[in-house]
Amino acid sequence: MAKEFEPNIIGFLCNWCSYAGADLAGTSRIKYPPNIKSIRVMCSGRVDTVFVLEALKKGADGVLIAGCHPGDCHYQSGNYKTNRRIKLLKKFLGEMGVEPNRVRFEYISASEGGKFAQVVTEFVDELKKLGPNPIKVEA
C-alpha cells in the first residue's frame, strides 16, 4: 500500500501577530497537521520573494506567509507590501509553470489560534491535491 503524500510547508510568521497566533493554537491544544515548519520573522514585510523561491527550490511543497491584519502592522505597512509582493510572486510562478497555490498569504492575529490551525489544515489539504513540488532541486 502506497504511503499518502504528506506536504512539507515552510511558514514565515510575523513575530507580533501570526507567530503568537500559532503559539496560541499550540497552548490551546487546537489540533492541526504537523506539516508546517515555522520561521519567526519580525514582520511579514521582511519576507523577500527570494526566501519563498529558495524554500520551494529546496523542497518545500508550499510556503505560508502570515502577518498582522491591515492597520495592525507594528512596522506601519509591512503587511501591505507583503500582500502586493506575494500577488506578483504568484503571477510569476504561474507564468513559470508552477502552481501559484503553493504560496499562501494570510492575515492572522495573535488572538486567532483557531484561524491559524484552520489555515494550516486547509493548506495541507490543498497541497495534497496538488501533489509533490515539481521544482525541487536535489542537492
N, C-alpha and C positions, 0 to 999 in steps of 0.2 A: 504494500500500500504506500503510495507516494505521500510524503510529508507535505502538509499545506504550507504555502508560501507565507512567510512572516516578514513584512516590510521593516526595514531599518530606517528610522526617522531621526533627523538631527533637528533639534529645536533651539532657535535663538530667542531667548526670553528676556524681555526688559526687566531689569533689576527691581524697579519700583512697583510695577503692576503685575505683569504676567508671571514672573518668577515667583512672586508672592502668591499669586493665584494657584500656581502649580503646587506650591508648598501647602497651601490651604487644602487642596484636594487630597494631598498625602496625609496631613494631620487629621483631616475629617474622615479618612479611610474611605474616600469615594473611589470606587473601582474604575480603572481604565487600563487599556492594554499597556504592557511594559515595553513597547516598541520604540519609545522616544528616549533619546539621549539629550539632556538639556545642557545648553551653554548659556550662562548668565552674561548678559551684556548690559552696560549702564543704560543704554537707550536703543530702541529698535532702529533709530536713525543711524546707529553706528554699524549696522549690518550692511556691509558692502556686497554688491551683487557678485563680486569675485568669491566671497566666502560661500555663497549659495552654490555657485557653479563648481567650486572646488569640492564641496560636500557631495554633490551629485557625481562628479568625476571619480571621487574616491570610494563610491559605492553606496551612498545613501539612496534609498528608494524614494524618499521625499524629504522636503525641508519645510518646517513650520517656523514662521517668524511671527512673534506675538508682541504687541506693545500696548501702551496705555490708550484709553478711549480718546477720541478727538476732544481737545480742550483740556485734557488732564496730563499732557506730557510734561515731565519735570524739566525738560530742556526746550520748552516752548513749542517747537514744530517738528521734532524728530519723527513722530509717528506719521505726520502728513507727508514728509519726504519719503519715508519708507513705503507708504501706500502707493505713491507715484512711481517710485523706483521698482517695486515688485510688479506693478501693472506692465511696465516696459519690459522687465525681465521675462514675464510670462509670454508676452508677444514675441520676444526674441527666441525663446525656447520653442514656441510653436513653429516659427519660421525655420528652425534648425531640425525639426522633425522629432522633438522631444515633447511629450505630453505636458502642457502648461500646468495641469492639475497636480503635478509632482511638487509644486511650490504653493504654499498657502500662507496668507497673511490674515491675522485675526487681532481684534481689539479684545483684550482680556484684562480686567481689573484685578486688584488684589483680593477683592471680596467674591470673585467669581470662580471658586474652585470647581463647582459643578460644571460651569461652562468650559473650563479647561479640559476636564475629563471628557465631556461631550465632544469637543473639537478633536481631541486625540483619537477617540473611538471612531468618529466619522472619517477622519483622515486615514486611519489604518484600514477601514473598510473600503474606502475609495482606492487606496494603493493596492489592496489585494486584487481588486478588479483590473487594475492596470497591469499588474504583474511586476516582475523584477525590473530594475532600472536598466535600460538598454545601453546607456553610455558609460557604464562602469569601466574604468581602465584598470586592468590587472597590474599590480606593482611588481 
